[in-house]
Amino acid sequence: MARRVFDTSIKRVYEEVAEELKKICGKEWVSGDDAVLIAYSRDQSLEIAKFPNLVVLPETTEEVSAICKTAYSYSVPVTPWSTGANVGGGCIPQRGGIICDLRRMDKIVDFDEENMSVTIQPGVTFGRVFVEAEKRGLRNICPSAPASVSMLSNYLDKGVFQISNRYGVGTDSILGLEIVLPDGSIVRTGSLFDEKYGSICAEGPGPDISGIFQGSMGAFGICTQMVARLYPLYPYEDMVVVKFDEDDLEGVKEFLRRIARENCTLDTLLFQDAYLGMGLGANQDAAEILSIQVPRQNAIIFYGGQTEEELKIRRDQIDKVIKETGAQLAPEGMLELMKELLPWRRVFKIIQLTPRVQRMTGSFELFWFNISMDQAPGIARAFQRLVRKYFAPADPEKSDRPFPPEEVTFYLQPLEYGRTGMLEMDAYPNQGEPEGVKKGLALAREAIEMICAEGGFFDRPYGGEGSGFGWIQTPLLGTYYEVLKSLKKKIDQKNIMNPGRMGIPSEPFE
Ligand SMILES: Cc1cc2nc3c(=O)[nH]c(=O)nc-3n(C[C@H](O)[C@H](O)[C@H](O)COP(=O)(O)OP(=O)(O)OC[C@H]3O[C@@H](n4cnc5c(N)ncnc54)[C@H](O)[C@@H]3O)c2cc1C
């Protein structure tokens, strides 16, 4: 952990800033207490912990704007924090400063049933929108992340979902944004641009500048409101499980691509054994039984229809692909076991616990990136070799089975009708063990470089200064990187907004 530096002149500046913030939000919503700040200094990734100087919890957009104006006038950094669940060091303040914790901004501002959209603040969780939307026969698209995660920041962050093949990633569901810029001014895009547009204006108006605020970790501004798409809920639904031989990644990839192309399913994914248990098991016991009892490779398909007839048509389409690709349906007993152990009627829509992290050794090193479906088997095998290089097979007596570090597993899901795929491969080093952390970090660097060299790309620039996908990948992007840097300099002249990301150093600009 980085040591805290107690420079008296810096201390005085932050005392003054704290007084200003108390005037804006009320004194109970500002803290510089180490016991509070330590919680914001790290997350469940292996990113190095760094302390903020202050945390503030605003309640309105106007307060966020006043916080930014204050930070700008004192040239101190501000890092937005919505639910802090990013598992990539995204909220760890690289140059200290103020954490702007947005959890009090938790209003569902509007439900537009007619036009299937919802207007939310950053503290609104997937779980809340899911419950409210369901009452109206609608659904939001949700990741296999905890239900307590912020829907706004996940969408802003290009969230990926098992249903992405049908509805796209998080940014595809954004209809409008309200953003507070580093100097405190406010910009609105899409359907928030002007009240008269309602939800008909998804992009722009004109050139759509909202892209710069998406997938950029808040480095260009703080989003205080979002209009997001909702989709119809299917009253009829069912699940199919298809199993593959131990190492048949090619078979898996081809099957998923064909299914995606057919566009007959809601959620489509491959979960490998342990991942299935950790990711979706209803509880620890279910996770362990699933990881031991089901075959290694399982493609899970969730499909639905507005009528029983539509459900049957979808099933016929799925069966046709199963037949043509020579895949095998899982035995009836296994399907029953999975239906019992997975809260499956909702599992793909909403995950209610924090399964992966709770069941691990306190941390996980996440790698997820886009590739062509054809590349998935090769990259997955290369990653498994790397993990075994850093984490030699553990002594079963001592290891934390059933999920020891070398037991890397992955999940693969097709995106865009199978044109591309998202591969997530995670390793589980022990955050409490210095050796485990060192190995995890070395593994991360080698894996990221390998994935970039093979043509995979990371669409969320996670990681801190000098580490992670964002830092290693972005400088490789040539002119794209140069344009990004000049935009950052233009919009954030003092480099105060979540500095130290995307290969742009955290120091003030000259
Ligand atoms: C067990 C587990 C499983 C997960 N599985 C998935 C999955 O399947 N798919 C998926 O997409 N994600 C997944 N995630 C990631 C997660 O769901 C997060 O939602 C997502 O990465 C954003 O996190 P957050 O909402 O908590 O935002 P935070 O962690 O608060 O912030 C993320 C980044 O955005 C910035 N930021 C935060 N709020 C704002 C704002 N209002 N305006 C501007 N910038 C902001 C932060 O500074 C930070 O850089 C998983 C996480 C966990 C813990």
PDBQT file of the ligand as one rigid body, heavy atoms in Angstrom, charges set to zero:
ROOT
HETATM    1  C1  LIG A 601     -18.916 -10.110  -8.958  1.00  0.00    +0.000 C 
HETATM    2  C2  LIG A 601     -18.925  -9.105 -10.070  1.00  0.00    +0.000 A 
HETATM    3  C3  LIG A 601     -19.315  -9.503 -11.340  1.00  0.00    +0.000 A 
HETATM    4  C4  LIG A 601     -19.361  -8.576 -12.385  1.00  0.00    +0.000 A 
HETATM    5  N1  LIG A 601     -19.799  -8.981 -13.614  1.00  0.00    +0.000 NA
HETATM    6  C5  LIG A 601     -19.973  -8.072 -14.591  1.00  0.00    +0.000 A 
HETATM    7  C6  LIG A 601     -20.556  -8.422 -15.851  1.00  0.00    +0.000 A 
HETATM    8  O1  LIG A 601     -20.925  -9.555 -16.099  1.00  0.00    +0.000 OA
HETATM    9  N2  LIG A 601     -20.697  -7.435 -16.784  1.00  0.00    +0.000 N 
HETATM   10  C7  LIG A 601     -20.349  -6.152 -16.536  1.00  0.00    +0.000 A 
HETATM   11  O2  LIG A 601     -20.536  -5.309 -17.396  1.00  0.00    +0.000 OA
HETATM   12  N3  LIG A 601     -19.801  -5.787 -15.382  1.00  0.00    +0.000 NA
HETATM   13  C8  LIG A 601     -19.607  -6.705 -14.407  1.00  0.00    +0.000 A 
HETATM   14  N4  LIG A 601     -19.052  -6.326 -13.212  1.00  0.00    +0.000 N 
HETATM   15  C9  LIG A 601     -18.608  -4.915 -13.080  1.00  0.00    +0.000 C 
HETATM   16  C10 LIG A 601     -19.663  -4.073 -12.458  1.00  0.00    +0.000 C 
HETATM   17  O3  LIG A 601     -20.851  -4.606 -12.600  1.00  0.00    +0.000 OA
HETATM   18  C11 LIG A 601     -19.704  -2.601 -12.457  1.00  0.00    +0.000 C 
HETATM   19  O4  LIG A 601     -20.989  -2.210 -12.636  1.00  0.00    +0.000 OA
HETATM   20  C12 LIG A 601     -19.148  -1.722 -13.457  1.00  0.00    +0.000 C 
HETATM   21  O5  LIG A 601     -17.865  -2.001 -13.810  1.00  0.00    +0.000 OA
HETATM   22  C13 LIG A 601     -19.200  -0.277 -12.923  1.00  0.00    +0.000 C 
HETATM   23  O6  LIG A 601     -19.045  -0.291 -11.559  1.00  0.00    +0.000 OA
HETATM   24  P1  LIG A 601     -19.894   0.638 -10.661  1.00  0.00    +0.000 P 
HETATM   25  O7  LIG A 601     -21.206   0.748 -11.243  1.00  0.00    +0.000 OA
HETATM   26  O8  LIG A 601     -19.831   0.184  -9.269  1.00  0.00    +0.000 OA
HETATM   27  O9  LIG A 601     -19.050   1.967 -10.857  1.00  0.00    +0.000 OA
HETATM   28  P2  LIG A 601     -17.813   2.421 -10.064  1.00  0.00    +0.000 P 
HETATM   29  O10 LIG A 601     -16.976   1.262  -9.657  1.00  0.00    +0.000 OA
HETATM   30  O11 LIG A 601     -18.312   3.330  -9.018  1.00  0.00    +0.000 OA
HETATM   31  O12 LIG A 601     -17.076   3.251 -11.200  1.00  0.00    +0.000 OA
HETATM   32  C14 LIG A 601     -16.535   2.668 -12.369  1.00  0.00    +0.000 C 
HETATM   33  C15 LIG A 601     -15.684   3.743 -13.092  1.00  0.00    +0.000 C 
HETATM   34  O13 LIG A 601     -16.517   4.797 -13.568  1.00  0.00    +0.000 OA
HETATM   35  C16 LIG A 601     -16.258   6.039 -12.882  1.00  0.00    +0.000 C 
HETATM   36  N5  LIG A 601     -17.560   6.535 -12.480  1.00  0.00    +0.000 N 
HETATM   37  C17 LIG A 601     -18.354   6.071 -11.471  1.00  0.00    +0.000 A 
HETATM   38  N6  LIG A 601     -19.482   6.760 -11.439  1.00  0.00    +0.000 NA
HETATM   39  C18 LIG A 601     -19.439   7.671 -12.425  1.00  0.00    +0.000 A 
HETATM   40  C19 LIG A 601     -20.311   8.682 -12.871  1.00  0.00    +0.000 A 
HETATM   41  N7  LIG A 601     -21.493   8.855 -12.306  1.00  0.00    +0.000 N 
HETATM   42  N8  LIG A 601     -19.922   9.452 -13.904  1.00  0.00    +0.000 NA
HETATM   43  C20 LIG A 601     -18.717   9.280 -14.506  1.00  0.00    +0.000 A 
HETATM   44  N9  LIG A 601     -17.847   8.325 -14.121  1.00  0.00    +0.000 NA
HETATM   45  C21 LIG A 601     -18.205   7.530 -13.101  1.00  0.00    +0.000 A 
HETATM   46  C22 LIG A 601     -15.375   5.688 -11.700  1.00  0.00    +0.000 C 
HETATM   47  O14 LIG A 601     -14.488   6.711 -11.367  1.00  0.00    +0.000 OA
HETATM   48  C23 LIG A 601     -14.664   4.441 -12.187  1.00  0.00    +0.000 C 
HETATM   49  O15 LIG A 601     -13.546   4.763 -12.956  1.00  0.00    +0.000 OA
HETATM   50  C24 LIG A 601     -18.982  -7.237 -12.152  1.00  0.00    +0.000 A 
HETATM   51  C25 LIG A 601     -18.588  -6.831 -10.870  1.00  0.00    +0.000 A 
HETATM   52  C26 LIG A 601     -18.570  -7.743  -9.831  1.00  0.00    +0.000 A 
HETATM   53  C27 LIG A 601     -18.166  -7.273  -8.466  1.00  0.00    +0.000 C 
ENDROOT
TORSDOF 0
